Amino acid sequence: MNSAQGKRSALVVATLSAFITPFMGSAVHIALPSIEREFGIDAIVLTWIATSYILAAAISLVPFGRLADIHGRKKVFTYGMVIFTISSFLSAISISAPMLILFRILQGVGSSMIFATGIAILTSVFPPQERGKVLGINVAAVYIGLSLGPFLGGFLTQHFTWRSIFLVTVPLGLISIALVLWKLKGEWAEARGEKFDLPGSLIYGLGIVAIMYGISLLPGLRSLWLIVCGLLSIVVFVTWETRVENPVFDLDLFKTNRVFALSNLAALINYSATFAVAFLLSLYLQHIKGLSPQSAGIVLISQPVVQAIFSPFAGRLSDRVEPRIVASIGMSLTTFGLVLFIFLNENSTLEFVVARLILLGFGFGLFASPNTNAIMGSVEKRFYGLASGSVGTMRLLGMMTSMGIATVIFAIFIGRVQITIEYYPMFLKSMKAAFIVFSLLCSGGIFASLVRGRIRSNLSEMAEPAEEEASP
């Protein structure tokens, strides 16, 4: 197999997998009301159908990234795709909510194995000067999945029931598995022979579950206890990792690798400041502007479409220009877009909303792939899986944090009531407060992005193309 064929195969496999998992997540959200009616479940149980997937993925990403570095990235990726495909089929034939939640947990585990290795495989196969381009394509596939999820999910749910959303991903998963086994040769495991830190993984998992579940319960008192317990678990985890010989997460990367640490922080801040925007605007468009769910979706799709268009461009640009510069420009544009949304009111036009969403999409498109390029380009080969897992973990933690901020602000301004016409003024005030918080948060992300340091001078010391060292 020539190197060009190996690169193409890796890119196709990683891109297809990058599309499937976000598509599943966004499509299932559209199907939740149908699932609620069929199983006759309450709102709390219903939220677990979505939350269980995120939780399972969040606690698994870093451990599976480390396992991939030790045992082989292609192997973990393949097992992950198998688990994801089988659990998708089992979800489609579930006969109860607990059964569906169980299989969604398996889906989350499979998804984490895919996310923890997909970017790492691309980084292993492509040389430093080409990584930004392919990472941009990978990020674009994620946004395309997010964009098509609500539309295809709504169409499938309406015409073929919610079960078809899970079934449609099965052939895509089988195609990915076939491509890996047939076309993707070699293996990448630069940490082969090192021990896996199981105790550290368990402590980490318990801490992440407590924090993320606590965030989902905000602003109740129980949520605060869970978050505190989770933070204490993270303290124990950090203490353990500094003493064990082969840690599941080498904390020296955060202590000694400034680019890695601040790039991860920038990613966490960016997702924390932007993920709830679609949630807030969906409520605004349907309640304040009176749009139907389908019409609101058409307005909201403008952001991920712009992100998908500009991510490959930004990735290629970060191969030529220092990634922190491109990413910082993107973070600045995102901050500006959030600031403009502070002035959103009941008289704002749809053109106002779409123009600001396009600006946000452009900013995030410039930020995401260069920032990922900086993270992956700042570590040694044996940490590619771990770094790939950290990218996904920052994304998930940021998503939960963003929704937690929105939940707390709603609780302060509106309370636990249904958003009806008499509460519209308070809703608008809470939305303004949320955008102020998100703007301040994102402005701090600009600083983290700018001061991370350079990686361009170190690229010559990074991994050469993996076909030179992949074992046959």
N, C-alpha and C positions, 0 to 999 in steps of 0.2 A: 504493500500500500504506500503510495507516494504521500508526501507531506501535505500537498494541496488537498488531496482527497480526505485525509485525516482531519484537516481543519474544517472542511465543508461539513463532514459528518458530525463533528462536535458542535458546530454552530447550529445545524438543523435540529439536532437532538435537544440542545440547551434552549433554543428558541421555542420549540414546540412545548417543552415542559414549562417554560416561563409563561406561556399563554394559558395552559390548562388550569393551573392552580388558582390564579386570580380570577379567571373566568368562573370557576366553580364557586368561589367565595361570593362574588357580586351577583351571580345568577340565583344562588340559593336565597339571598335576602329578598328577592322579588317573590319567591315561592312561599315564604313563611306564612302569609295569611291562608293560603290553600292548605298547607300542612296543619295549621292550627284548626281549621274547620274539619279536616278529615279525621284527625286524632282526638278532637275535642279537648285540647290542652289549654292551660292558662298561660298568661303572658310570661311568667317566670320560667316555666318549662320551655316555652318557645324560645326565649333568649338563649337557653343552653344549647339549642340546635346550632346556633351561630357561634356562641362563645366557646363551646367545647372544642371546636376545630382550631380556633385561635390559640387557646390555652395549650393544647397538645402540641401544636407546631412550635410555640414559644419555648416550652421547656425542653424540646428535643433538638432544636437547631444546633446549639453549641456542642452538646455531646456527640451528635452524629457527624458534625464537622470534624471533630477530633478523631472519631472512629474511621472516617474516610481517609484522614491523613495517615493513619496507622495501617489499615487493612486494604485501602484502595478506593479511590473516588468513583471509578466506574462501577465497582461492585456495590457500593452503598447506593449510588444513584439508581442502579438497576433494581435492587431490592425495594427501594423507595417507590419506584414507578409501579412495581408489581403490587405492593401493598395499597397504593393509591387506587390502582385500577380495580382490584378485587373489592376494596371497601366501597368504591363508587357503585359497583353492581349490587353489593349487599345493601347499601343505603336505598337503592331503587326498589328493592323488594321487601323493605322493612314493613312490619305489620303493627308496630307500636312506636311511640315516641322514645321510650328508653332504648329500644333496639336501634333506632335511627341515631340517637346521641352516641351510642357505643361505636357504631360504624363511622360516625363523624370524627370521633377521637382517633380511630385508625387512619382515617383520611388525613387528619392533621399530622400524625406521625409520618406517614408516607410523604406528605407535602414537605415536611421539614428535611427529610432525607434528600429530596429533590433540590430544594433551595440551598441546602448546605453544601451541595456538590456541583450543581449546574454551573455557577459562576467560577468555582474552583477549577473545573475541567477546562473551561474556556481560557482561564489564566494559565493553566498548565500547557495547553496546546499552542496558544498564540504567543509570539514574542512580544516584549514590552511595547515596541513601536506600533503594534496593531491592536493592542488590547482595548484601547478606548473605543475604537470603531465597533468591535464585536460586542463589547459591553453595552454600547449605545443601542445596538440592535436588540440585545437581550432585554434591556429596560423598555424599549418600544413594544416588545411582545407582551410585557406585563401590562402596559397601558392599554393595548388593544384588547387584551382579555378583560380588563376592567371596564372598557367601553362597551364591548359587545355583550357582556354578562347581563345587564338589565334588559336589553332589547331581545336577545335570543331567549333569555330566561323567561321573560314575560310571554313571548310567543309560544314557547314550548309548554309552559304551564297552562296557558289558555286553551291550547289545542290538543295537547297530549298528556296533561296532568304534570304535577311537579316531579314525578318519578323520572320523566324523560330527561330532565336536566342532568341527573346522575348517569343515566344510560348513555347519553351522547358523548360523555368523556371516556367511556370504555374503549371504543375503537381507536380514539386518539392515543390513549395509554398503550394499547397493544402495538400501534405503529411505532411509538417511541421505544418500547422494549425491543421490537424487531430491529430497529435501526441501530440500537446500542450493540446488540449481539452480533449483527451482521456486518455493520460498517465501522463501528468504533473499536479499533484495535489498540492493544497496549493497555497499560495500567499505570496509575500514578499514586505512589504511597511513599513519600520521602521520609515519613516518620515510622516506617515499618520496623517492628521489633520493640518499639517503646510500649510501656504498659498503659492500659486504659484506667483512668481514675474514676471508678464506679462510685465510691463514697462522695467524692466531690460533685459528681453528676446528680446524685440524689439530693444532696443539700441544695444545689443550684435549682433543681426542678421544684422542690418544695417552696423555696423562696420566691421564684417567679410566679408560681400558681397563687400563692398568698397575695402578692402585690397586685397581679392582674385581676384576680377575683375581687380583691378589695376595691380596686378602682371601679370595677363594674357595679359595685354596690353603693358608691358614693351618692349622697353625703351622709349615710347612716353611720351610727356609732360603731356597728360591727365592722364596717368597712375600714375604719381607722385602726381597729385592733388588728385586722388582717394585714393591712399595709405595714404596721409597726412590726408584726411578727415576720413578715416577709423581708423587711429591711434588716432585722436581726439575723435572719437566716443568711442573707447576703454577706453580713459582717463575718459570720461563722465560716461561710464559703471562702471569703477572701483570706481569712486566717489559715484555713486548711490548705488553700492553694499555694500559699507562700512556704509551706513546710513539706509538701509532698514532692517526691522526686520527679514524677511525670504528671503535672497537673492537666486537668481537662481543659483549662483555660489559662494559658501562660500570662499571668498578670504583669510580667516584665514588659510585655508589649505595650501596656498602658503606662508603665512607669518610665520606660526608656525610649519608646517609639512615639515621639510627639505627633507625627503625621497620622499614625494609626489611631491614637487616642482621640485627637481633636476631630478627625474625619468621622469617627463613629459618633462623637458628641454632636457634630453638625447634622448628621443623619437623624439622630434621635430628636433634636430640636426641630428640624424641618418637618418631620412627620407629626410631631406633637402640635405644631402650629398650623398644619394644613389639612389633616385628615378629616376633622369635623366640619370643614367648610361645606362639603356636599350635603351633609346632614342638616346643617342650619339653613342652607339655601333651598333644600327640598321642602322644608317646612314653610319657609318664606314664600316660595313660588306657589305652593298649593293653598296655604291659608290666606296670605296677604294679597297675592295677585290672582287667586282663584283659578289656577291652571290645573288641568287633569294630571294624574301621575305620568301619563305618556308624554304630555307636552312639557312637563317639568324635566323629565328625563332627556328630552331633546335639547333643552337649554343647558342642562348640566353636562352633557356629553362634550360640549365645546372644550372643556379643560383637558380631559384625558386624550382627546384627539390631537390637540396641539402638542401635548407632552410626547405622544407617540411619534409625531412628525419631527420634532426637534431633538429628541434624545440621540438618534444615530449621529446627527450633525454635531451635537455637543461632545459625543464620545470621540469622534474623529478629531475634533478640535483639541481635545485634551491629550491626544497623541503628539500634537505639535506645540501646544502652549501648556505651561504649567497648570495642572488640573485645579489647583486651589484658586487660580485666577478666574477660570471659567465657572467653577462652582460658586465662588463668592459673588460673581455678577448675577448668577441665577438666584442665589439667596437674597440678594438686594432687590431684584425685580419682584420676587415673591413677597418680600416685606412691603414693598410699595403697593402691590396689589391688595394685600391685607389691609393696609392703611386706608385705601380708597373704599373698601367695603365698610369701614366704620361709618361712612356717611350714607349708607343704604337706608331708605325709609319707604313708607307706603306709597310715595309718589314716584319713586325711581322707575325708570323705564326698563324693559327687558333688554334693550340695547346696552344700557348701563351695566346690567348684570353680565351679559355675554362678553362685553369688552373687558371687564375685570377678570372674568374666568379665563379668557384667552391670555391675558397678562400673567395670571397665576400659572397657567399651563406652560407658557414660554419660560417663566422663571424656574419652575420645577424641572422642566425638560433640560435646561442648561445646568441644573445642579446635580441631578441624580447620577447620571452615568459618569461624569468626571469625578464625583465624590467616591463612587464605587471604584473607579480606576485608581484613585489615590490610596484607598484602603488596601486593595489587592496588590498594588505596586510597592507598598511600603513594608511588606513582610517577606521572609524567606519562603522557599518552596514548601518546606515541611509544615508551614502554617496556613497554606492556602485554604484548606477545608475549614479550619477554625475561623479564618478571616471571612470566608463566605458565609459561615453560620452567624457571625457577628453582624453582618449586613442585614440579614433577615431578622435577627433578634431586635436590632434597633428599630426596624420598620414596625414590627408587631408591638413593641413597648410604646413606640411613639403613637401608634393608632389608638391604643388603649388609654394613654395619657390624654390625648386630644379629646376623646369622648368623655373622659373623666372630668376634664376642665369644663366642657359644655354642660355636663350633668350637674356639677356643683353650681354653676352660674344660673341654670334653670331653677334649681332648688332655692337659691337665694331670691331671685326676682319673681318667680311664678309659683313655685311650690308643686306639690304632687297633685296637679289638676290637669284635666284635659284642656288642650289649647282651643278654646272657643272664642267667639268674636269679642266678648267682654275682656278677654285676656290678651288681645292683640297688642295693645300699647305696651304691656309689660313684656310681651314676647320680643317686640322691637327693641326695647331697652336691654333685655338680656342678650340679644344678638349683637348689639353695639358693644356691650361689655366684653363679650367673647372675642370679637374682632380686635378690640383694644389689647386684650391679654395676648392673643395670638401674634399681633404685630410686635409687641414688646419682646415676646419670646423669640420670634424670628430675627429681630434686630440683634439679639444676643448671638444668634447663630452665625450672623455675618462675621462677627469678631472671631468666633471659634474657627470659622472657615479660613479667614485671612491669616491667622497667626499659626496655622498648623505646620508651616515649614515647606521646604521644597522636596520633591521626589525626583525631579528630572535628572539631577546630577547622580542619582543612585540607580537609574534604570540600567546602566551598563553592568551593574553588579547583580541585577536580578536574574530570574530564571531565563535560560535559553529555551527555545522551542522544545516542547516536551517530547516530540518524536525522536529527539536525539537520545533521550534517556528512558523512554517508556519501555518497560520490559515486554518482549513479544509474547 
